[in-house]
Amino acid sequence: MSYRFEEYADREMLFIDLANRIAGELKDALERAERVVLAVPGGTTPGPVFDDLCCVDLDWARVDVMLTDERWVPEDHDRSNTRLLRERLLTGRAAEARLLPMFLPCQEPEDRLAELEEIISPELPLSVVVLGMGADMHTASIFPGADRLEDALDKRAPILMPMRAPGAPEPRITLTAPVLNGAMSKHILIVGAEKRAALENAKGKPAKEAPINAVLDGAVVHWAE
Ligand SMILES: O=C(O)[C@H](O)[C@@H](O)[C@H](O)[C@H](O)COP(=O)(O)O
């Protein structure tokens, strides 16, 4: 398994550089295909990347934007990743992009999973994926100790999977490992000493214990203190 680790002088440089890299890769992909798909994480880290990316001049009308995973909460909830996307990425020039939903209003993710799959599946593979990582080494919503962990890591996994885990306060939905790995370009965005230590700690562990290991091969890890 090999990945590139890029360390930045500070977070601001990381965020700007990553936004430019994503934009460049989307532009290249748009030269080869009519539509392209960008998948991004939610959580607390990527907001400033979205702030930079949404101002970039590219043909956003041909870009599909989606989340790598979502918390099963209504879109107006504080913890909704879709809300974060709408507020900070699908704005400015990027308001022209199309959102591929990872949430539809209903009680449990299973209730409308097939509908989501029907919308997302024809748009795959992902062109560019950005992933986050938790200090427990989860990525997307593939958590250690999750109920469907092994299924989500399986090469034959369906594209989407509901996930419930001790480390996640609400039910989740996640793209599975084969879909994330099918992306033409993979970036992992982490900041702070704790996450760098977690990445070190993942070394040599099976993906069941350290799910980040399931997506590291061929990825670029972007880190700043
Ligand atoms: O919905 C989510 O929580 C994410 O998509 C998740 O996989 C996230 O990337 C990590 O938990 C890191 O989160 P932070 O950036 O908040 O540390």
Ligand as a Chemical Component Dictionary entry (heavy atoms), coordinates in Angstrom:
data_LIG
# 
_chem_comp.id                   LIG 
_chem_comp.type                 NON-POLYMER 
_chem_comp.pdbx_formal_charge   0 
_chem_comp.three_letter_code    LIG 
# 
loop_
_chem_comp_atom.comp_id 
_chem_comp_atom.atom_id 
_chem_comp_atom.alt_atom_id 
_chem_comp_atom.type_symbol 
_chem_comp_atom.charge 
_chem_comp_atom.model_Cartn_x 
_chem_comp_atom.model_Cartn_y 
_chem_comp_atom.model_Cartn_z 
_chem_comp_atom.pdbx_ordinal 
LIG O1  O1  O 0 -19.839 13.205 8.430  1  
LIG C1  C1  C 0 -18.712 13.053 8.846  2  
LIG O2  O2  O 0 -18.428 13.147 10.038 3  
LIG C2  C2  C 0 -17.600 12.786 7.864  4  
LIG O3  O3  O 0 -17.768 12.750 6.568  5  
LIG C3  C3  C 0 -16.447 12.028 8.502  6  
LIG O4  O4  O 0 -15.934 10.949 7.848  7  
LIG C4  C4  C 0 -15.388 13.079 8.756  8  
LIG O5  O5  O 0 -14.659 13.334 7.595  9  
LIG C5  C5  C 0 -14.468 12.673 9.882  10 
LIG O6  O6  O 0 -15.246 12.314 10.981 11 
LIG C6  C6  C 0 -13.560 13.808 10.277 12 
LIG O7  O7  O 0 -14.353 14.822 10.797 13 
LIG P1  P1  P 0 -13.784 16.213 11.265 14 
LIG O8  O8  O 0 -13.317 16.905 10.031 15 
LIG O9  O9  O 0 -14.952 16.906 11.901 16 
LIG O10 O10 O 0 -12.690 15.925 12.225 17 
# 
loop_
_chem_comp_bond.comp_id 
_chem_comp_bond.atom_id_1 
_chem_comp_bond.atom_id_2 
_chem_comp_bond.value_order 
_chem_comp_bond.pdbx_ordinal 
LIG O1 C1  DOUB 1  
LIG C1 O2  SING 2  
LIG C1 C2  SING 3  
LIG C2 O3  SING 4  
LIG C2 C3  SING 5  
LIG C3 O4  SING 6  
LIG C3 C4  SING 7  
LIG C4 O5  SING 8  
LIG C4 C5  SING 9  
LIG C5 O6  SING 10 
LIG C5 C6  SING 11 
LIG C6 O7  SING 12 
LIG O7 P1  SING 13 
LIG P1 O8  DOUB 14 
LIG P1 O9  SING 15 
LIG P1 O10 SING 16 
# 
